[in-house]
Amino acid sequence: MHVVEELSPLLIRSRQGDYPVEFRATIGELVERLLEVPEAVVVCDSNIAELYAGELAPLFADRPTRLVEANEEAKSLAGVGELVQWLIDQAAVRSTTVIAIGGGCIQDLVSFTTHIYFRGIRWLFVPTTVLSQADSCIGAKSGINVLPYKNQLGAMHSPREVLISTEFLGTLPDIEVASGYGEIVKLSVTSSRHFLGDLQAALAEGGLRNPHLLALTRASLAAKQEIIEADEYESDLRRVLNYGHTFGHALEALGGHQIPHGLGVLWGIDIINRLGVQWGLTDPQTTEELAALITADFDYELPISPSVEDLLGMVGRDKKVSEGRIHFAVLRQPGDFIIEPRAIDAELGEQVAIALNESRVFTRA
């Protein structure tokens, strides 16, 4: 294992204001830090509040707290309106800081709401899932549903601080841990700080709940940091973070959004890698290495077996489509990506059919 077991803070550079990501061994240590935040209110995932009632009790007793059921309905315009009304009821002002505790739904809800409340107030994030700790907690993006459409509205609103403790992951279901690893796998090859070998060693040593998870989380954030600091608003370089997401998002949509996001990304990684090999762009050995990792460590049965027609129909709705062409983030080899525009046509359909036939990632219903 060559990942440095170093948990010193990361400092994320942002045009909205730099912010640290700090690591705490226990939830108790994290709460001690939160109690130091002045003029704060708390928005917490109701499930997390129940599971960690004892550890979080000092914070809830000291600060106004709103518990939210973390689901897709919560991160909607109705959910935003309810949170705005609660902030008004708490007499929240420009100097108020909202402490958000939870996963991606809570992050989206609080980030978006604090962006529009008084044209922007501070928020601090305590991510409680692998997906939010290893990926989404930095980068400032938020997405709000206009039901039934996902993430139709959004804003870029950086937190003022991120505090991470993997103690929260002890109660996280195995399927959600596996989903979080989808983004870790992506980030393990994404930037010059790639760490695929370290990830393979950690998984071989202890599976998905291996003792190096916190170090892998930090390595993932450091890899993403390199990209978002160079391209905070996704004008060019940041598009490589869409690696695996085009087909992953299409699969999720076709599955009625019942497929965990990170597992959809893993499947999408395998499909785009196999297309990249056909295009003479992706290293075949890297493709098979990543496919072997996914096959060995992620046991999942897809609830659907998507057709080429359905996949391309969904891909055609992707925000990366312009003038009938989709811009794919294609891996050449770890740390080396290209953005490849391809027409959504019969030729692409034939190539996708080959990729689907070759793929051995996950069994299919």
N, C-alpha and C positions, 0 to 999 in steps of 0.2 A: 504493500500500500504506500503510494508516494504522495497522496494528498497530504499537505501539511495540516496536522491537527491543530491549527491555529484559529482561534476564535476571536481575534481582535476585531474591533468594529470596521465596517466598510463605510466610507464616506462617498455618497452618490452626488455627483455634480449635476446641478439642474439650473436652468435659467429661471426657474420659479423659486430658487433657494436651495442650497445644498442641504442634504439631510443624512444622518447616520443610520446605519443598520447595526444594532447591537444584539449580542447573544447572551442569554441568561440560562444558567443551569437548571433553575427551578422556577415555577410559577410564583412562588413566594418572593424570590428576588426581583422578579419582574414587577410584581405589585408594589414593592417598596419604591421602585423608580416611578411608577405611575402616580403614587401618592404625592410625589414632588411636583407634579404638573399643576401650575396655577390655573384657576378659573376653568376647570375641566368638567365636562359631563361625559357620560359613558353610554355607548350603544353596543350591546352584546348579543351574540347568538344565544337564544333561549336554551338551546341544548347544552352549550358550553357552560352557561350559568348554572344549570342543574348538575352537570357532571363535576364541576369544580367549584361548587358552592362554598366549601370551606376555605379553599385557597383564595377565592376572589371576594370573600365576605368583607374584609377590611376596606376594599375599594368601593363596593356597593354601599357600604354603610356611610362612607365619607362623601360620595359624589352622587348627584342625580343620575339615575340609571334607567335606560329604556331597553327592555328585552324584546328581541325581534325573532320571529320564526324565520330561519334562513332558507328561503325557497325562491323560485323564480317570480312568484307574485310579489315578494317583498321588494325586489329590485325593479319596480315598475313606477310609472308616474303616480299611481295611487300611493305606493309605499313612500315615495319621495315627499308627496304632499303631507302624509301623516307625520313623517319625521320633521318636516319644516314646522308643522303646527306644534309638535312637542318642543322643538327648540324655542319657539315663540313663548310657549307656556313656561319654559325654564328661564325666560328673560335672557336668552343667549345674545351676546353682542359681538362686535368685531374682535374683541380680545379673548373670546371663548375658544377653548380647544376641545374638539370632540375626540374622545378615545374610542376607537373601533376595535372590538374583539370578536374575531370569527374568521371565516374563510372568504371565498371570493364574492359571495352574495352580499355579505356585510361590507366588504371592501367597496364594491360597486355602489351600494346604496349610500354609504357615508361619504365617499369621495365625491360623487356627483352632487349630493345635497350640500356639502360644505363648499363646493365650488360656486353654487348659485346663491347660497344664503349670504345676504349682505355683500354680494359680488365676491365672495371668497373669505372663508374663515379657516383657521388652522385645524388640522386633524392629525392624529397619531394612530398608527396601526399596530395591532398585536395579531398577527396571522396565526391560525390554529390548525391548518391543514398542510400537508406536504406541498400541494399545488400552490398555495398562497405563500408559504415560507420560502420555497425554492425558486419561485418565478414571479408571480403577479404582484408581490408586495413592493417591488420597485418598478419604475417606468411610468408611473403617473396615470395610466389609462383607467377609465371606468366605462361601463356599459350599462344602460338602462333599457329594459324591455318595454315595447309598446305592444302589449299582448295582442295576438300570439307571436309577434315578431321579436326575436332576441336581439338585444344590444343595438337597437335602432338609434338610440340617443347616447351621446357620450361626451366626456370632457377629459382634459388633461389637467390633473390637480395633484401635485406631489404632496405626500405626507410630510410632516415636520420631523418625524422620527419613526423608525420601525424597530420593534422589540420582539425577538424570537426566542421561544423556549420549546424544545422538542418534547417536553413533558406533556404538552397538550396532545401529542400524537399517540400516547398510550391507549387512549380510548377510541382512536380513529379506526373505523372498519378497514379490514384488509383491502377491500376493493378500492377504497379511497386512497390508501397508501400507494397501491399500484398505480392508480390514476396520476397521482403526483409525480411518480417516477417518469411518466411520459415526457414531462417538461425537463426533468433532469437528464434523460437520455438525449433530448434535443440539444440542451445546452452543453452537454459533454463533448459535442463536436462542432459547436457553432462559432466560437471565436478563437483568437490566437491562444487563449487560456484553456484550450480543450483538455479534457481529462478522461477520455474514454477508457484508457487502460486502468486508471484508478477506480472508475466505476465498475468495470468488470471484476477487478480484484475484490472490491467490497462486497459485491453481490455473491461472488464465489465463496467468500468467507462466512457470510451470515444471512444471505437472502435479503429481502426487501427491508426487513427491520434490523439490518446489520448495525454494529456499534459505530460506524463511521457516517451515519446519516447526517448528523449536524455538520460535519466537515464537508460532505457532498453538497449540502444545502448552501454553505458558504461559497464553495467552488462554483456552483451554478449561478449564484448571484454575482460573483466576480466576473464570470464569463458574460453575463447579460449586461453588467455595468459597462464593460468595454464598448458594447454596441450602442446602448442608449445614451451614453455620454457623448459619443461621436455623432449621433443622429437622434436627438430627443423626440422630434416630431415626425419621424418616419417618412422622411423625404427620399431616402435612398437605402443606406446601409441597414437600417433597422428592419427592412423588409426580410432579411435573412431569418428573423425570429418567426416568420410564418412557415418555416420549414416543417413539413408534415401536416400543416394545418388546412391546406386547401382540400385535400381528400379526406382528412380527418373531420373537418367541419361538415363536409357533404355526407359522410357516413353518419355522423351524429344526427343531422337533420332527417335523413332517411329513416333512422331508427327512432324517430319521435323524441329525440333528446334524452333517451333512456341509457345510451351508451356513455359511460364516464369519459369526460373530455380527454384526459391524458391517454386513455387507451385508444380513443379515436386517433389521437396524434401519433401514437406508435404505429398503428395500422397505416396511417397516411405517410409516415416516414418510409415504410417498406415499399409502398406503391410508388412514391416519387423517386426513391432510389432506383427502383427497377426501370422506371421510365428514363432516368438519367443514364443508366447503363445503355439502354437502346439508343439514346441520343449521343453516345460517345463522350459523355461528360462526367459521369460518376464512376469512381473506381470500383470494379466488380468485387474485389476483396473486401473493401469497406462495407459494401452492400450486404455481403454474406455474413460479415462479422456482426453487424448490427442486427440482422435477421436472426442469427444464432442467439444473441443476447436476449432478444425479445421472446423468442420461442422457449428458451431455457427458464426464464425468470417470470414470465407473465402467462398464467394459465387462465384463458378467458374464451368463452364461446360467444361469437357475435350472434345477436338475436335475428339478424337478417343476412341474406346473401345478395348484396347489391348488384344490379345489372350495370353494364357499361352505359346504357341509355339513361338510367336513373342518375348515375353518378355524374355524368357530363351535364345533365339537365340541372343538377344542383350546383355544380361547379360554375355553370354559366351565370349564376346569381351572385357569385362571389364579388366582394368589393374590389378585388384586384383585377377584374375584367375591364378592359378598355378597348373599344372598337373591335369587339369580337375576339380579342386575344386575352389569355390569362397569363399573368406574370408569376411563374413558379420560382420559389427559392430552391435551388438545386445544389446539393452537396457534391463537390468533386472529391475531396478527401478532408479529414478533420481539420477545421480551421480555414477551409477554402471553399467559398460559395460563389455561385453566379446566379443572377436573376435572369431567367430564361423565358421570354415571351413565346407563347405557342397559340396558334389558332385553335379554337374549339370546333373541330371539323371531323370528317370521317377518318382521316389519317390518325388523329389523336385517339379516336375511338378504337381503332385497331391496335394501337400501342397500349392503351389501357387494358384491353382484353388480354393481351399477352402478359402484362404485369399481374393482373388478377389471377391468371392461370398459374403463374410462377410463384406467387406469394404463398408462404406457409405460415404466416403470422396469424394466430388464433384459428380455432375451428369455427365453422359456420353452421348456422341452423339449417 
